[in-house]
């Protein structure tokens, strides 16, 4: 007897009336019209069953700290960094863990079951590192949490920055991070990329580097990152996050840059909510959007994913852990409003992000983990349009969260009594 059988499901690739059979925490069969005895059955009623959402770029050490010790009045990146510097001496492990666990609760409720979080290693006490390692241990039964050693103040700019980062890796942090555009000079930034990539190669780690989070078209550390990824044989193991300077670069240079990134097997993470908020701050009008060239990168064969980046922290006072909100903003900023473009934005918060994060057992297919989300939508386009309710969230066959369907009662003569904002289909 099966542990769980889901029937009448629509899948993100367009297949309809599919059954998903689950045994021992894994999917054992996906087929049309399967009928088999099971301890638990769930009729999806033609709604969308998708793999869990993944956030490949987040800052969990700062999340839910909005207003501490004060609010970012300008809303700028630099004031956010300065504010984080004011907050760090006031942090306690207990408060940091409590906020991070609360955010993970939000994530699970939104069907977000894999998060890659950068954790600041600039403080030699590594308090945030120890706290998030404890969070990672606690959430492991229900959420995959990857940690990136992130020298927020610059690995070369900070006294002992390299040593602190290496100690974070020894403690169990998974990935090597960096912030080359925040080093003292462009040359120091390039040197930090070389050094950090060599540390990753030496330690057998992945790389995920904040790259060119700037409106300066001459901030070109993504090129250096791609070069060292190839030089050190790190293809498929390196990510450049943000890459917002590419929005301001001239087209000729980008025409050379895109193939280099693709050949180096470097993935790119755009953070639509935050990129559109923090970039273009020195412009009057016209104002630059700031987000990197998502459709062009995708067309060049680069794996592109979307991250949330911030939720209620020194940089951004909004957010709820909803990756469909991220995808919704992404498709608007990138003008990816064709049916194919919207589908690509759904992939950017599911399959593309999972590939970048090297998540094993991800997907809706036989042999994959039985982790999925039942959405109150009939396809990925409708899911993003509605930021669809997560009716049920499963991880490895176990129900983690459920929500009632979103409907509104109507008291209008001659009209139906309810609406769920889903037009009828023939």
VEXDREN-2710 file (C-alpha; in Angstrom, 1 decimal):
% VEXDREN-2710
k/r/px/py/pz
1/UNK/0.0/0.0/0.0
2/UNK/1.2/3.5/-0.9
3/UNK/1.9/6.1/1.8
4/UNK/0.3/8.9/-0.2
5/UNK/-1.5/9.1/-3.6
6/UNK/-2.2/12.5/-5.2
7/UNK/-4.7/12.4/-8.0
8/UNK/-6.0/14.7/-10.8
9/UNK/-2.9/17.0/-10.6
10/UNK/-1.7/19.4/-13.2
11/UNK/2.1/19.6/-13.4
12/UNK/4.3/22.7/-14.3
13/UNK/5.2/21.1/-17.7
14/UNK/1.5/21.2/-18.7
15/UNK/0.6/17.5/-18.1
16/UNK/-2.9/17.2/-16.7
17/UNK/-4.8/14.6/-14.7
18/UNK/-1.6/13.1/-13.3
19/UNK/-1.3/10.9/-10.2
20/UNK/1.7/11.0/-8.0
21/UNK/2.4/7.9/-5.9
22/UNK/4.6/8.2/-2.8
23/UNK/6.3/5.5/-0.8
24/UNK/9.0/5.9/1.9
25/UNK/9.3/9.6/1.3
26/UNK/10.0/9.3/-2.4
27/UNK/7.9/9.5/-5.6
28/UNK/7.6/6.0/-7.0
29/UNK/5.4/6.8/-10.0
30/UNK/3.9/9.7/-11.9
31/UNK/1.3/8.7/-14.5
32/UNK/-2.2/9.6/-15.7
33/UNK/-5.1/8.0/-13.9
34/UNK/-3.2/5.8/-11.5
35/UNK/-5.5/4.1/-9.0
36/UNK/-3.9/2.3/-6.1
37/UNK/-4.6/1.8/-2.4
38/UNK/-2.9/4.4/-0.1
39/UNK/-2.9/5.4/3.5
40/UNK/-3.6/9.0/2.5
41/UNK/-5.1/10.3/-0.7
42/UNK/-5.3/13.9/-2.0
43/UNK/-7.5/14.9/-4.9
44/UNK/-5.8/17.9/-6.5
45/UNK/-8.9/18.7/-8.5
46/UNK/-7.0/19.8/-11.6
47/UNK/-4.8/22.3/-9.6
48/UNK/-1.1/22.7/-9.9
49/UNK/1.3/20.5/-8.0
50/UNK/4.9/21.9/-8.2
51/UNK/8.2/21.1/-6.7
52/UNK/9.0/23.3/-3.6
53/UNK/10.1/26.8/-4.1
54/UNK/13.8/27.5/-3.6
55/UNK/15.5/30.8/-2.6
56/UNK/19.1/30.8/-3.8
57/UNK/20.0/34.2/-2.2
58/UNK/19.0/35.4/1.2
59/UNK/20.4/37.0/4.4
60/UNK/18.9/35.1/7.3
61/UNK/21.3/36.6/9.9
62/UNK/19.6/40.0/9.3
63/UNK/16.0/38.9/8.6
64/UNK/13.1/40.3/10.8
65/UNK/15.4/42.9/12.4
66/UNK/13.6/45.8/10.7
67/UNK/13.7/48.9/13.0
68/UNK/16.7/47.7/15.0
69/UNK/18.4/49.8/16.2
70/UNK/16.7/52.3/13.8
71/UNK/14.9/52.4/10.5
72/UNK/16.9/52.9/7.2
73/UNK/15.5/56.4/6.5
74/UNK/17.0/56.8/3.0
75/UNK/16.3/53.2/1.9
76/UNK/19.7/53.0/0.3
77/UNK/22.2/50.1/0.1
78/UNK/24.9/52.1/1.8
79/UNK/22.7/53.2/4.7
80/UNK/21.6/49.6/5.0
81/UNK/25.2/48.4/5.3
82/UNK/26.0/51.2/7.8
83/UNK/22.9/50.2/9.8
84/UNK/23.9/46.6/9.8
85/UNK/27.3/47.7/11.2
86/UNK/25.4/49.5/14.0
87/UNK/23.2/46.4/14.7
88/UNK/26.0/43.8/14.8
89/UNK/27.4/44.8/18.3
90/UNK/23.8/44.5/19.7
91/UNK/23.2/41.0/18.3
92/UNK/22.7/38.0/20.5
93/UNK/22.7/34.4/19.4
94/UNK/19.3/33.8/21.0
95/UNK/17.6/36.7/19.3
96/UNK/19.2/35.9/15.9
97/UNK/18.1/32.2/16.2
98/UNK/14.6/33.2/17.2
99/UNK/14.2/35.5/14.3
100/UNK/15.6/33.0/11.8
101/UNK/13.4/30.2/13.0
102/UNK/10.4/32.5/12.8
103/UNK/11.3/33.2/9.2
104/UNK/11.7/29.5/8.4
105/UNK/8.1/29.1/9.7
106/UNK/7.0/31.7/7.1
107/UNK/9.0/29.9/4.5
108/UNK/7.5/26.5/5.1
109/UNK/4.0/28.0/5.0
110/UNK/4.8/29.5/1.6
111/UNK/6.1/26.2/0.2
112/UNK/9.7/27.5/0.3
113/UNK/11.7/24.5/1.5
114/UNK/15.3/25.3/0.4
115/UNK/17.2/28.5/1.2
116/UNK/20.7/29.6/0.6
117/UNK/21.6/32.2/3.1
118/UNK/24.7/34.4/3.3
119/UNK/26.1/34.9/6.8
120/UNK/28.4/37.7/7.7
121/UNK/31.9/36.6/8.6
122/UNK/33.4/40.1/9.1
123/UNK/32.9/39.9/12.9
124/UNK/35.8/37.8/14.2
125/UNK/33.5/36.4/17.0
126/UNK/31.5/34.6/14.2
127/UNK/28.4/34.9/16.4
128/UNK/26.1/35.0/13.4
129/UNK/27.8/32.0/11.9
130/UNK/27.4/29.9/15.1
131/UNK/23.8/31.0/15.4
132/UNK/22.9/30.1/11.8
133/UNK/24.7/26.7/12.1
134/UNK/22.4/26.0/15.0
135/UNK/19.4/27.1/13.0
136/UNK/20.5/24.8/10.1
137/UNK/20.6/21.9/12.6
138/UNK/17.2/22.6/13.9
139/UNK/15.4/23.1/10.6
140/UNK/17.1/20.1/8.9
141/UNK/14.0/17.8/9.3
142/UNK/11.9/20.2/7.2
143/UNK/14.0/22.7/5.3
144/UNK/17.3/22.6/3.4
145/UNK/19.4/25.6/4.6
146/UNK/22.7/26.3/2.9
147/UNK/25.1/28.8/4.4
148/UNK/27.6/31.1/2.5
149/UNK/30.6/32.6/4.3
150/UNK/30.0/36.2/3.4
151/UNK/32.6/38.9/4.3
152/UNK/30.1/41.7/4.3
153/UNK/32.7/44.4/4.9
154/UNK/35.1/43.0/2.3
155/UNK/37.5/40.1/2.8
156/UNK/40.6/42.2/2.2
157/UNK/39.2/45.4/3.5
158/UNK/38.6/43.8/6.9
159/UNK/41.5/43.0/9.3
160/UNK/41.6/39.3/9.6
161/UNK/38.9/38.8/7.0
162/UNK/40.5/35.8/5.3
163/UNK/41.1/34.1/8.6
164/UNK/37.5/34.7/9.8
165/UNK/36.2/33.3/6.5
166/UNK/38.4/30.2/6.7
167/UNK/37.3/29.6/10.3
168/UNK/33.6/29.8/9.3
169/UNK/34.3/27.1/6.6
170/UNK/35.9/24.9/9.3
171/UNK/32.9/25.3/11.5
172/UNK/30.7/23.9/8.8
173/UNK/29.6/26.7/6.5
174/UNK/29.0/25.2/3.0
175/UNK/29.9/27.9/0.4
176/UNK/32.6/30.6/-0.2
177/UNK/31.2/34.1/-0.7
178/UNK/32.6/37.5/-1.4
179/UNK/31.8/41.1/-2.2
180/UNK/34.5/42.4/-4.6
181/UNK/32.8/45.7/-5.5
182/UNK/33.0/46.7/-1.8
183/UNK/36.7/46.3/-1.5
184/UNK/38.8/49.5/-1.4
185/UNK/39.8/49.5/-5.1
186/UNK/38.8/47.7/-8.3
187/UNK/42.2/45.9/-8.2
188/UNK/41.5/44.7/-4.6
189/UNK/38.1/43.5/-5.7
190/UNK/39.7/41.4/-8.5
191/UNK/42.3/40.1/-6.1
192/UNK/39.6/39.0/-3.7
193/UNK/37.8/37.0/-6.4
194/UNK/41.0/35.2/-7.2
195/UNK/41.8/34.5/-3.6
196/UNK/38.3/33.3/-2.7
197/UNK/37.9/31.1/-5.7
198/UNK/41.3/29.5/-4.9
199/UNK/40.1/28.9/-1.3
200/UNK/36.9/27.2/-2.7
201/UNK/38.9/25.0/-5.0
202/UNK/41.3/24.1/-2.2
203/UNK/38.4/23.3/0.2
204/UNK/36.2/21.6/-2.4
205/UNK/33.4/24.2/-1.8
206/UNK/30.9/25.9/-4.0
207/UNK/31.3/29.7/-4.7
208/UNK/28.5/32.3/-4.4
209/UNK/29.7/35.8/-4.7
210/UNK/27.9/39.2/-4.5
211/UNK/29.1/40.6/-7.8
212/UNK/28.8/44.2/-9.1
213/UNK/25.8/45.2/-7.0
214/UNK/26.3/48.7/-8.4
215/UNK/25.1/51.0/-11.2
216/UNK/28.7/51.5/-12.2
217/UNK/29.1/49.9/-15.7
218/UNK/32.8/49.6/-15.1
219/UNK/32.2/47.2/-12.1
220/UNK/33.1/44.0/-14.0
221/UNK/34.0/41.5/-11.3
222/UNK/31.6/38.9/-12.9
223/UNK/34.1/38.7/-15.8
224/UNK/36.9/38.0/-13.3
225/UNK/34.7/35.4/-11.5
226/UNK/34.0/33.6/-14.8
227/UNK/37.7/33.6/-15.7
228/UNK/38.7/32.0/-12.4
229/UNK/35.8/29.5/-12.5
230/UNK/37.3/28.2/-15.8
231/UNK/40.9/28.5/-14.7
232/UNK/40.3/26.4/-11.5
233/UNK/37.9/23.9/-13.1
234/UNK/34.9/25.1/-11.0
235/UNK/32.4/25.1/-13.9
236/UNK/28.9/24.5/-12.6
237/UNK/30.0/25.3/-9.0
238/UNK/30.1/29.1/-9.1
239/UNK/27.3/31.7/-8.8
240/UNK/27.4/35.4/-9.4
241/UNK/24.6/37.1/-7.4
242/UNK/23.0/40.5/-8.2
243/UNK/25.2/41.5/-11.2
244/UNK/23.3/44.7/-11.4
245/UNK/26.0/46.7/-13.1
246/UNK/25.2/44.7/-16.2
247/UNK/22.0/46.7/-16.5
248/UNK/24.2/49.8/-17.1
249/UNK/26.9/48.2/-19.4
250/UNK/27.1/49.0/-23.1
251/UNK/25.8/46.3/-25.4
252/UNK/29.1/45.6/-27.1
253/UNK/30.8/44.6/-23.9
254/UNK/27.9/42.5/-22.7
255/UNK/27.9/40.7/-26.1
256/UNK/31.4/39.4/-25.1
257/UNK/30.5/38.9/-21.4
258/UNK/27.5/36.7/-21.8
259/UNK/29.3/33.9/-23.7
260/UNK/32.1/34.0/-21.2
261/UNK/29.7/33.5/-18.3
262/UNK/28.0/30.6/-20.1
263/UNK/31.3/28.9/-21.1
264/UNK/32.5/29.1/-17.5
265/UNK/29.3/27.4/-16.2
266/UNK/28.6/30.3/-13.9
267/UNK/25.0/30.7/-12.7
268/UNK/23.5/34.1/-12.0
269/UNK/21.0/35.1/-9.3
270/UNK/18.9/38.2/-9.7
271/UNK/17.0/39.6/-6.8
272/UNK/14.1/41.5/-8.4
273/UNK/12.5/43.0/-5.3
274/UNK/15.8/44.4/-3.9
275/UNK/17.5/45.2/-7.1
276/UNK/14.6/47.4/-8.3
277/UNK/14.6/49.1/-4.8
278/UNK/18.3/49.8/-4.2
279/UNK/19.6/50.5/-7.7
280/UNK/19.2/53.7/-9.7
281/UNK/19.3/55.8/-6.5
282/UNK/21.7/58.4/-8.1
283/UNK/19.4/58.8/-11.1
284/UNK/16.8/61.5/-11.5
285/UNK/14.9/60.6/-14.7
286/UNK/15.1/58.4/-16.6
287/UNK/15.7/56.0/-13.7
288/UNK/17.5/52.7/-14.3
289/UNK/15.7/49.5/-13.2
290/UNK/19.0/48.0/-12.0
291/UNK/18.1/44.3/-12.3
292/UNK/20.6/42.3/-14.4
293/UNK/19.8/41.2/-18.0
294/UNK/17.7/38.2/-17.1
295/UNK/16.2/37.2/-20.5
296/UNK/19.5/37.9/-22.3
297/UNK/21.4/35.7/-19.9
298/UNK/18.9/32.9/-20.2
299/UNK/19.0/33.1/-24.0
300/UNK/22.8/32.8/-23.8
301/UNK/22.4/29.5/-21.9
302/UNK/23.2/30.8/-18.4
303/UNK/21.3/29.3/-15.6
304/UNK/19.4/32.2/-14.0
305/UNK/17.5/32.1/-10.7
306/UNK/15.6/34.6/-8.6
307/UNK/16.3/35.3/-4.9
308/UNK/14.4/37.1/-2.2
309/UNK/17.6/38.6/-0.7
310/UNK/15.9/40.5/2.2
311/UNK/12.8/40.4/4.3
312/UNK/12.3/43.1/7.0
313/UNK/15.9/43.9/7.6
314/UNK/18.2/47.0/7.4
315/UNK/17.9/47.1/3.6
316/UNK/14.3/46.2/2.9
317/UNK/11.3/46.6/5.3
318/UNK/8.9/44.4/3.3
319/UNK/8.5/40.8/2.2
320/UNK/7.0/37.6/3.5
321/UNK/9.0/34.7/2.2
322/UNK/6.8/34.4/-0.9
323/UNK/8.9/33.4/-3.9
324/UNK/5.9/33.9/-6.2
325/UNK/6.0/37.6/-5.2
326/UNK/9.7/37.5/-6.3
327/UNK/8.8/35.9/-9.6
328/UNK/6.0/38.4/-10.1
329/UNK/8.3/41.4/-9.7
330/UNK/11.0/39.7/-11.9
331/UNK/8.7/39.2/-14.9
332/UNK/7.6/42.8/-14.7
333/UNK/11.1/44.3/-14.4
334/UNK/12.5/42.1/-17.1
335/UNK/9.5/42.6/-19.3
336/UNK/9.1/38.8/-19.5
337/UNK/5.3/38.9/-19.9
338/UNK/5.0/36.4/-22.8
339/UNK/3.6/33.0/-21.8
340/UNK/7.1/31.6/-22.3
341/UNK/8.7/34.4/-20.3
342/UNK/6.3/33.9/-17.4
343/UNK/7.0/30.2/-17.4
344/UNK/10.8/31.0/-17.3
345/UNK/10.2/33.2/-14.2
346/UNK/8.4/30.3/-12.5
347/UNK/11.4/28.1/-13.3
348/UNK/13.7/30.8/-11.8
349/UNK/12.2/30.1/-8.3
350/UNK/12.0/26.3/-8.7
351/UNK/14.1/24.2/-11.0
352/UNK/16.8/26.8/-11.9
353/UNK/17.3/27.7/-8.3
354/UNK/17.5/24.0/-7.3
355/UNK/20.1/23.3/-10.0
356/UNK/22.2/26.2/-8.8
357/UNK/21.9/24.9/-5.2
358/UNK/22.8/21.4/-6.2
359/UNK/19.8/20.0/-4.5
360/UNK/19.5/16.2/-4.7
361/UNK/16.2/14.5/-5.4
362/UNK/14.4/17.6/-6.6
363/UNK/11.5/17.4/-9.0
364/UNK/8.2/15.8/-9.7
365/UNK/9.4/12.4/-11.2
366/UNK/9.9/8.8/-10.1
367/UNK/12.9/8.6/-7.8
368/UNK/12.7/12.2/-6.6
369/UNK/11.9/13.2/-3.0
370/UNK/8.1/13.5/-2.4
371/UNK/8.4/17.2/-1.7
372/UNK/5.9/19.4/-3.5
373/UNK/3.3/22.2/-3.1
374/UNK/-0.4/22.1/-4.1
375/UNK/-1.2/25.6/-5.4
376/UNK/-4.6/27.2/-5.9
377/UNK/-3.9/27.8/-9.5
378/UNK/-4.1/25.7/-12.7
379/UNK/-0.7/26.5/-14.2
380/UNK/2.5/28.5/-13.5
381/UNK/1.2/31.6/-15.2
382/UNK/-1.9/31.7/-13.0
383/UNK/0.2/30.8/-9.9
384/UNK/2.4/33.9/-10.4
385/UNK/-0.6/36.1/-11.3
386/UNK/-2.4/35.2/-8.1
387/UNK/0.6/34.6/-5.9
388/UNK/-1.4/31.5/-5.4
389/UNK/-2.4/30.1/-2.0
390/UNK/-0.4/27.1/-0.9
391/UNK/-3.1/24.7/-0.2
392/UNK/-0.7/22.0/1.0
393/UNK/3.0/21.7/1.4
394/UNK/4.7/18.3/1.6
395/UNK/8.4/17.4/2.3
396/UNK/9.4/13.8/1.7
397/UNK/5.8/12.7/1.9
398/UNK/5.0/14.5/5.2
399/UNK/2.5/17.3/5.4
400/UNK/4.2/20.4/6.7
401/UNK/1.6/23.1/6.1
402/UNK/-1.9/23.7/4.7
403/UNK/-4.0/26.8/4.0
404/UNK/-7.7/27.2/3.2
405/UNK/-8.5/28.2/-0.3
406/UNK/-8.6/31.9/-1.0
407/UNK/-12.2/32.9/-1.9
408/UNK/-14.2/36.1/-1.4
409/UNK/-17.9/36.1/-0.7
410/UNK/-20.0/38.3/-2.9
411/UNK/-23.4/40.0/-2.1
412/UNK/-24.2/41.2/-5.6
413/UNK/-27.7/40.5/-7.0
414/UNK/-27.6/38.3/-10.0
415/UNK/-24.0/37.3/-9.6
416/UNK/-22.3/34.2/-8.0
417/UNK/-21.9/34.1/-4.3
418/UNK/-18.1/33.7/-4.4
419/UNK/-15.1/34.3/-6.5
420/UNK/-11.6/32.9/-6.5
421/UNK/-10.2/35.3/-9.2
422/UNK/-9.8/32.3/-11.6
423/UNK/-11.7/32.8/-14.9
424/UNK/-13.6/29.8/-16.3
425/UNK/-11.9/27.8/-19.0
426/UNK/-13.5/25.8/-21.8
END
